[in-house]
Amino acid sequence: MESVGRDYNVNRLERYLAIAKDASIKPVIVINKTDLILDEESDSKLAEIKNRLEDIDVIFTSAVNNEGLDNLKTYIQKGKTCCFLGSSGVGKSSLINKLLGKDDIKTGDVSSYSDRGKHVTTNREMYFLESGGIVIDNPGIREVGVADANAEINSAFDDIAILAKNCKYVDCTHIHEPGCEVLKALKDGTLDEAKYSNYISLKKEAEYLEMSQFEKKNKNRSFGKFLKKAKKDFSKFGHKDF
């Protein structure tokens, strides 16, 4: 979930999508606080999202004028569990209060300076709707990271993943190699430049995290060898309690 203010960021939506797809969760994009903008601006944002995430359902909502609430309820039916994920101040708790029909969740003000909310929700909470559906309200998050370069990112950027299968080199980075189908699509305009840039950025981030984990394992192995050697050395001098 995002709001129409400074929080609105399609790159972040792609991050959310990567996490959801990797967990085999059906994602639905909710753009909240539409009462703050004109219909033309909503149409523009919808077109921008669909250009990058064409196969994902998008709902525009407002807890002020109840826009989109009936549409949102269709996804939270009996036997279904929905998890609200988004930054502080996007209106997750306010929307859930509307779905519940009562103010069960405390909501906070949004800073007029930063357009960000305070962390009013500090723990995950589960709520049961009259329809039988379940909603989980998560604490607001500042950043969303990805940890698996192959699974999460490729599932979110499946159109790029399909192009990558036809690249000349198996280990193509899609940055400078000749015979790269991804770069070819970027050059002829069939691949959105902003989407490509976010894809490369996420790949680099995920690969960095994976490399860091690999380095940690190496350090752990080295430390283990050090302990074994130290234990042998101590044993030579009669120390048994090492």
N, C-alpha and C positions, 0 to 999 in steps of 0.2 A: 504494500500500500504506500502511495505517495500523495502529497497534497499539491495543489496548483501553485504554491508559492515557491520560495527558494529551494525547497526540498525536491521539487520536480527534476528528475534526471533520468533519461532513458538508459544511460550506461549502467546506472545502479539497478534498473529494472532487469537488465540482462544478467546482472550478477544474481539477483533473486531467482531468475528463471533457471540459471545453471544449477543452483542448489536444489530447487524443487524437482527438476527433471532427474537429477542424479539420485534423488530419493524416491523416484517414481510417484511423485505427487502432482496432481493436475493443478497447474497454476492459473490463477485468475487475477488480472491486474485491476486494482481499485484506485482511482484517482479521486481524492476527496476534496472537500471545501469548494465545490464548483460555484457556490453562491458568491464567491469573491471575484469571479471573472464573467465576461460576457459569453454568450453562446458561440460566437465566432472564435473565441480563444479556445473553447472546449473542442470545437471541430478541428482546429489547427493542431492541438495536442494529440487528438485521436489519430489524425492522419500521420503525424510524426511517429507515434507508437506503432501503428500498423505497417509503416514502411520498414521498421526494424524487426517487429515481432508480429508478423501478419497472421499467424495461426493461434494467437492467444486471445482469449476473451477479455474485453475491457469494459469496466463499469465506472461511470462517473456518478459520484455520490455527494450528498450534503446532509449533515445532521441538522442543519438550520432549517432548510425547506423540504427535507425528506426526499430529495431527488435520488433516484436509483435504489431506494431501500427495498422496494418490491422485487426488483431485478436481483438484488443481492440475496434476498431470502430464498430465491429459487435454487441457489447453490448450497443452502444449509438446510437440507431436508432430513427427515428421520433416518437414522443410520449413518449420517455423514458427519465427519468432524472437520472443521475448518480452522486453520491457524492464521491469525493476523500478524503479519510481519512488516515492520516499517520503522522509520525514524521517530524520535520523540516529537510530539506536536503535530503529527499528521492527522490525528483525530480517530485513532483506533478505538480508544475507550468510549468516546462520544458516540461512535457508530454502534458499538455493541450495546450501549445503554438504550439506543433507539430500537435495536432489534429485540431487546428484552422487554421494552415498554416501561422501563423504570430506571432510575438513576442509581444502580447498584455499584457502579465503578466511579471512583473519584477522578475528576478530570482537572487539568491544570491550565494556566494561562500560557500563551505563546509570547515570547519576547518580541516587541515591535522593532527592536534593533537587529536581532539576529534571525528572526522568523523561526526560531527553534523553541521547542517545548522543554519543560522540565521532566525529569524521570518520575512521573507520578506512579506509574505501574512499575513496581520493582521486582515482582515475582510473576511467574507464569500462573495464570488463573484460568480455570475451566468453567464455562457457563452453559446451562442447558436451556434451549429455547422451547417455547410451547409447541413448535412443530416437531420436536423430538431431535432436532439437530444440535450439535455441540460446537461451541466456539471457544478457542483458546486465545487469550489475550497475552501477548508477549511484551516484556519491557522494551522501550524504545532503544534502537541500536544506532550507533554512530557510523560504524564501518562494517562492510561485509566482505570477507575474504574467501578465496577459493583455494582448495588444497589439492585437487586432482586435475592435472592439465588435460588428461585424456577423457575421463568420464564426464565430469561436470561441464567443462567448457565445450567440448565437441557436441554434447547433447543439446546445449543451448544454441550453438551456432551450427546446426545440422546442415545448412546450405553450404557453408564454408567447408565443413567436414567432407561433404560429397565432392566438392571441387578438388580438395586436397588429395583424394584417392587417385586422381588422374595426373598428379604432378610427376615430373620426370624423375625426381629423387625421392626415395622413401622417407628420408630424414629432412625433407624440405622445411625451411623455417618460414616460408612465404614472405620473405623480406627482400631478398636480392637474387635468388637463384634463377637461372635460365630454365625455361620449360615449366614454370610455376603456373598452374591453372588459376590459382587464387589471384595472383598479380595480374594475370590476363583479364580476369573478370573485373578487377578493379579498374584497369586501364580502359576497357570498353564500356564502363558505366553500368554493367549488370550487377555489380556488387557495391552496396552503399559504402562510401568512404568512412563515415563515422562508425558504422558497424565494424568495418575492417580494423580501424584503429583501436576500438575497444577490445576486439578479439585478440589482437597482438599484445595489447597491454595486459589482459588477463592471462594469456599464455605465459608471458614473461614472469608475471607475479607468481603464478602457480609453480612454474619450473624453479623459481628461486626458493619457494617454500620447500619443494621436494628436495632440492639440493641441500638446503639447510638441515633437513631431517637426515639425509644421507651422511652429511658431515658429523651430525650428532652421533650417529651409529658408529662411525669410525672412531670418534673420540671415546665412546664407551668401550669399544674393543681395545683401544690403546690403554685405557685406564685399567681394564680387566687384566691385561698382560702385565701392567706395572704392579698390580696387587699380587699376582701370582709370583712374580720375581721377588718382590719385597718379602713375601711370606717365606719363600725358600731361603732368602738371605737371613731373615730373623731366626729361622729354624737352625741354621748353622751355629748360631750363637746361643742356642738353648732357650730361646723365647718360644713358649708354647701358647700364649694367650693372644697372639696376633689375629 
